[in-house]
Amino acid sequence: MASLSDQDRAAAITILEQLRERIAAVAGEDRERLFQMRRYILKRLEFDERGTPTQRRKLKEAKRKSQLGLCALCHTALPDRGAELDRFRAIDGYTARNTQLVCHSCHQKAEAERGFA
């Protein structure tokens, strides 16, 4: 995966500094409000990349059904709880075409093979 250029990093830092200033201006002296606003924005940025927990849960349910309850890699029965969505390409997000439902051990192996573990 390509990393950001120095120019891209500088632009991101500028955006981050502007965002921090705007959050501070809205929160004023209220530390609790500042804390909550930061957390809210952080979660929304995470949802931009990963989707919401509800979206991922629905995708897991659909995958479990389409895979007949079996791990896409080792073909053993998926556990009732703890099956994991594996993305073929992380940048493409959690979509039906870009994911498979796997057991924990197969997910760890897949991530290691991709150099993420």
Beta strands, then each sheet from edge to edge (+ up, - down):
strand 1: 84-87
strand 2: 99-102
sheet 1: 1+ 2-
end
